[in-house]
Amino acid sequence: MEEHYTIGALSRAAGVNVETIRYYEKIGLLKTPLRASNSYRYYNHAAVQRLQFIRRGRELGFGIAEIATLLELADHPERPCCEADQLAQTHLRDVEQKIKDLQAMQLVLQQIVTCQSDIAADCKLIETLGSH
């Protein structure tokens, strides 16, 4: 017999908070389950797996629309994975750009924190923030 989860148990099993589950249902990432006679929602193990998929995608920085596309591909395993490959390539380029931006920010901050000024008028942080 298949295991069923209340929304709270699903939340714990998938590592996603209850409000997020409701949001994912609202936007269609997670199918709304049938309600029992007591009005409780009961989810199956497939819902746990789907939420874990979504959570892992979010942890990797994929947006909701990208995850929706990936879920659509996962739901139709006979389809070619070139669309997933393209999403991954685009996301990789975005991540590489963010890394470059963060490295530039790190360099600026390293220069700022080495400031040994005694007065705010000579503070590199204030000067840097004021010049942009």
BELZIWO-V221556 format. One line per field, one symbol per residue. phi: phi as a letter, one per 40 degrees, with the letter a starting at -180 (. if undefined). psi: psi as a letter, one per 20 degrees, with the letter a starting at -180 (. if undefined). burial: b if it has 24 or more other C-alpha atoms within 12 Angstrom, else e. Layout:
phi->???
psi->???
burial->???
This chain:
phi->.ccbbcccccdcccgbcdccdccccccgcbccccbcccgccbbbccccccccccccccccgccdcccdcccccccbccccccccccdccccccccccccccccccccccccccccbccbccbcccccccccb
psi->pqpqprhghggghikpqghgghghggijhppprqqrhjjqppqrhhhggghhgggggghijqrggghgghggghimiiqqjhgggggggghgggghghggghhggggghhhgiipkqiqhhjphgggghhi.
burial->eeeebbbebbbebbebeeeebeebeeeebbeebeeeeeeebbbbeebbebbbbbbebeeeebebebbbbbbbeeeeeeeeeeeeeebeeeeeeeeeeeeeeeeeeeeeeeeeeeeeeeeeeeeeeeeeeeee
